Amino acid sequence: MISAGISKGTRKYVYAREGYRCALCDSTKYIQVHHCVKRSEGGTDSVENLICLCADCHAMAHGMNLNDWQDVTREDIEQAVVEYLADYYAPDWNPWRAGPR
């Protein structure tokens, strides 16, 4: 099944939830929506699986270090994304559970 992508309403909700800023570094430049659990790994387009990241943090989340950051790794970004969403949706957040999210 081919996904139609994130709906406009969902995208707007996620942008507003994060205050139109990167949830990790607070940048307001080049904000993008990122999936915590990739669609290719069963992740959904639900708001519980989405987070706003700036282009730099988003690139790093996908393993591209555009700014030659020496003290930040892809794993650091992935962990920060999980912690942010877990804190936001606690205590029931678990994007890896089976079934509809």
KEZAKE-874119 format. One record per atom (N, C-alpha, C, O): x, y, z. Coordinates in steps of 0.02 Angstrom, whole numbers, plus 50000, padded with zeros to 5 digits. Each point is the difference from the previous one (the first is absolute). Layout:
XYZ/...
***
This chain:
500424994150000/499585005950000/500445006350000/500465000550041/499415004049915/500385006249995/499665005450042/499405001149994/500995002050049/499735005250043/499925006649961/500425001849959/499035001650055/499885006549968/500405005450034/500015005749977/500324992750078/500395004950036/499615003150058/499424998450011/500905005950024/499715003350058/499465004949976/500135004049955/499284995650075/499475004649979/500175007150020/500405001250046/499315003549919/500115007150015/499805001650072/500365003750034/499084993749988/499775001250068/500474997350053/500145003350050/500124990749938/500484997050047/500645004150002/500275001550053/499975000449888/500615004049995/499925006750038/500445002050039/498995001349951/499865006350035/499994999050075/500265004150038/499424990549985/499964998550071/500704999150030/500155002750053/500274993549913/500684998750026/500415006550002/500365001250048/499595002949899/500355006550000/499775004250060/500415002850036/498944997649974/499735004150055/500204997150068/500175003750046/499804989649961/500184996850063/500715001950021/500135001250059/500324999249893/500705001750014/500125007550000/500575002250009/498915001849981/500095007250000/500375002549939/500345005250003/499614991249941/500325001849938/500765000750009/500325004549972/499964990950067/500724999850014/500244992949999/499614995350005/501045003949989/500314993450007/499914997850072/500175003750046/499564990449965/499884997450067/500664998750037/500004999450061/500555000149903/500644998450032/500445006150012/500325000550053/499715004149899/500475005650008/499665006950001/500335005150007/499014995149984/499605006150001/500095004549938/499745005649999/500624992149951/500075004049939/499325000749966/499584995550003/500315010249965/499395001149962/500144999849925/499555001349960/501064997050020/500184999849929/499904993149970/500224995050028/499465004949915/499934993949960/499724994150041/500294994650002/499135006650029/499684994950041/499694994649956/499685001449950/500444992350069/499754994249964/499704995050049/500155000250059/499414995549916/499694994950042/500394993549991/500134997949943/500054999050113/500404993850000/499604994450033/499655001150050/500414992949924/499704994050030/500484997150051/500584998849984/499195000050077/500414996750050/500154992949978/500584997949995/498894998349992/500084993349971/499875000749925/499465002149979/501044996349981/499945000849928/499414996149972/499834994650024/499875008249924/499454996449967/500234993149976/499624995250003/500995004549972/500274993749974/500074994750055/500064994149986/499925008250078/500054995450056/499334999350036/499974997750057/499495004449910/499344999350028/499735006250035/499454999850029/500935005749970/499775006250032/499415002949962/499924999049939/499675004650097/499405003049970/500075007649994/500505002950022/498995000149948/499985007349995/499595003050057/499765005649993/500174990850062/499645002750058/500425005250036/500624999849997/499065004950036/500365005450034/500474997250054/500505003250016/499344991050011/500434997050052/500664997549972/500464998550038/499605001049896/500614997649967/500365005649962/500494998749966/499265007450040/500285005649961/500285005450046/499745001250055/500785002149921/500335005450037/500265005149950/500194998249945/499835008150075/500295005349958/500755000450014/500225000450057/500164999549890/500735000950005/500215005249949/499705000649946/500825003250070/500295004549950/500374995749949/500124994150012/500075008949932/500334996249948/500654996850025/500174994449980/500195009050064/500644997350025/499884993950046/500344994949992/499195005750055/499864994350044/499684994349961/500144994250013/499445007549937/499684994849960/500524996349959/499984993849995/500495009849976/500534996749962/500404995450045/500164994449981/500015008050079/500384995950047/499614993850021/500294994750010/499055006049997/499584994250017/500044994649946/499874994150013/500305008049927/500064995349944/500744998549984/500164997249948/500295004750097/500704998249993/500425004749958/500564998249981/499185007850004/500395004849960/500205005950045/499585004050020/501054996449995/500275005250044/500195006149958/500575000749979/498945003750008/500115005749955/500435005450031/500305004049964/499744996250102/500375005450034/500644997750032/500315003750038/499904990349946/500614997250029/499985000250076/500505001750032/498924996649996/499934999850073/500454994550027/499964994349980/500475007550066/500474995250029/499714996450061/500214994450015/499335008850019/499764997350063/499284997349997/499714998550052/500015001049888/499314997549991/500014994449948/500295000849946/499394993750071/499964994449953/499284998849979/499535002850029/500394993149920/499334998049979/499634996850057/499405001350010/500944994650028/499704996650057/499765005050053/499484999050031/500915006349979/499805005350048/499345003249978/499555001050041/500395000549895/499395003149973/499424995250007/499465001950022/500644991849958/499474995050005/499764999350073/499404999650012/501065000350035/499824999450070/499625006150024/499514999450037/500705006549942/499665006250019/499285000249972/499555002350034/500364995249905/499334999749970/499554995450041/499435001850016/500834992350001/499614995250039/499835003050069/499424999450022/501065003750010/499885002950066/499485005749996/499565000550044/500485003649905/499535005549993/499294997349993/499545002150036/500364993349918/499334997349989/499764995950060/499415000350017/501034996050015/499804996150059/499795004750056/499504998650034/500855006849977/499815004950051/499335003249983/499595001150044/500325000549893/499395003449978/499384995750007/499475002450021/500604991249962/499424995649998/499984994850057/499604995449998/500835005450051/500024995250057/499334999950035/499655005149999/500154989550031/500394993950010/499874994649948/500304994750004/499265006549948/499794994749955/500364999749933/499824996049957/500685008150033/500325000449935/500464994149987/500444998450040/499444998249904/500444994649978/499884999149925/499564996349980/500845007149978/499884999849928/500174993249969/499854998849942/500464996850096/500194993549974/499494994550014/500094994349980/499365007450055/499504994950016/499634997849936/499965003749952/499794990450050/499644997349942/499305003149998/499745002250051/499974997949890/499325002449992/499975007349982/500525003349993/498884999350000/499915007149981/500275004750054/499964998650059/500315006949917/500295004950047/499595006249998/500155004850036/
***
